[in-house]
Amino acid sequence: MDPYYAGWLSIVPPVLAIVLALITKEVFSSLLLGILSGALIYSIGVDADFVAIHTIDVTFKTMAERIDFNIILFCSLLGALVYVISLAGGTKAYGVWATKRIRSRKAAMLSTGGLGAAIFIDDYFNCLTVGTVMRPVTDNYKISRAKLAYIIDSTAAPICIIAPISSWAAAVGSNLKATGAFDSDFAAFVATIPYNFYAILALVMVFMVCMGNFDFGPMFKAEKQAREEGVIGDTDNQNHQLNASNRGTIYDMLIPIVSLIIFATLALLYSGGDFGDDPAYHTLGAAFGNCSAAPSLVWGSFGALTVAFFLFVPRGLLTLHSFMDGATEGIKAMLPANMILVLAWTISGVCRNLLQTPEFVKTLFEADGGATAGFLPAFIFIVAGFLSFSTGTAWGTFGILIPIVVPVAQAINPEIITVCLSATLAGSVFGDHCSPISDTTILSSAGAGCNHVQHVSTQLGYAIIVAACSLAGYIIAGFTDANIWLSLGGALLMLVITVSILHMRSAKLA
């Protein structure tokens, strides 16, 4: 299909998708209607004979052309892997191991955060696994369920978005690839990690809270009540455990996850030419920059699933039937994420390839003279956060905003394109992190056995402070041509000072 320059009409699909998402709080229908509107504009623009039929035809042709089946396979295989690990009793065994070795309240919180950081391959798996495993430990040391839910939530999406080997990295990489602006989507994603201020600061915040009890606001009250009165909080939503095997060991969790990392890394190096004849790619940096991320992740996840099969089935932890049933259930659990990816790819294709939205956006900013460049990362962070909070999905926000952000950043100042992408990802995670309708927020409440409203109310202050410090970092980055030391350092310093002041104030009021 030949492209059609639609002018200002080219921004209708993403704008319509954003508006509908904000109104309906439903991302699937919003993205689909945005796609259909773009296909309709294209059909009218090229003077199609049967507009309605042509619109439907363009929609599904674009969808078929844009689908990255490797990413769909990776997400599906990853879902299968994490489900069978839980079913085999690997995560349950870790909980037993941790209960015997954790000797203090501080160690219990740090172990919870550490386990959350270790399970970086998928946020769903993270939320339910960490909660199920660590709940008996934190209850024993009178840690409020609200605190447990906060630690779980803050080490789910924030750690997944800065992990190169994860379902989130695959989702982001696929959207970056769809823009056509980068030689390597994997390298582009890796480049965003140091500038993902919200994710980094959220993890620092967890460490500060665990090490120094830097609590304030509603969380301070919840923790004081738990310590002094033994009231750990409401305990709804606790029936989320699998019928896991009782014979699993801690190695049944560690070996498949480590296998995934090893296989994926080797596959990335192989596809990047590290094992080839060209010496130019015989370094880690060159190989990773030249790699094909999507098929490599498929190879890695398939290898890890194969290891899990030979680890579980011959030992009788799972029968062949239960292993395959578990893998099937894990694939089913990834269906919503896969649907979002397909729709995001399609709307990106409609805008970029058919309506030439990037060309129109560039013309808007060419006359600007770069006046908005300094505030652009901060503005993108705010928009992404608002959209993600309103819709409850970071992945949907990626799909809507990345096709817009990339050409805008290229037009205004190519030097800050990485920062702008990072701001998109960071804002999406922020909104997802504190939204009451976010799946990870809901799963964190469920995994911790905490009342959902209490989790949202106690976590919101922490998330807003981290977001405010991140916003300051993006303003600094925008005006210093992405100086990482000034921007990240300034954001970290602001976080430490702010949290310390709020903690001292809460302690005095108590």
Buried (B, 14 or more C-beta within 10 A) or exposed (E): EEBBEBBEBBBBBBEBBBEBBBEBBBBBEBBBBBBBBBBBBBBBBBEBEEBEEBBBBBBEBBBEEBBBEBBBBBBBBBBBBBBBBBBBBBBBBBBBBBBEEBEEBBBBBBBBBBBBBBBBBBBBBBBBBBBBBBBEBBBEBBBBBBBBBBBBBBBBBBBBBBBBBBBBBBBBBBBBBBBEBBEBBBBBBBBBBBBBBBBBBBBBBBBBBBEEBBBBBBBBBBBBBBBEEEBBBBEBBBEEBBEBBEEBBBEBBBBBBEBBBBBBBBBBBBBBBBEBEEEEBBEEEBBBBBBBBBBBBBBBBBBBBBBBBEBBBEBEBBEEEBBBBBBEBBBEBBEBBBBBBBBBBBBBBBBBBBBBBBBBBBEBBEEEEEEBBBBBBBBBBBBBBBBBBBBBBBBBBBBBBBBBBBBBBBBBBEEBBBBBBBBBBBBBBBBBBBBBBBBBBBBBBBBBBBBBEBBBBBBBBBBEBBBBBBBBBBBBBBBBEBBBEBBBEBBBEBBBEBBBEBBEEBEEEE
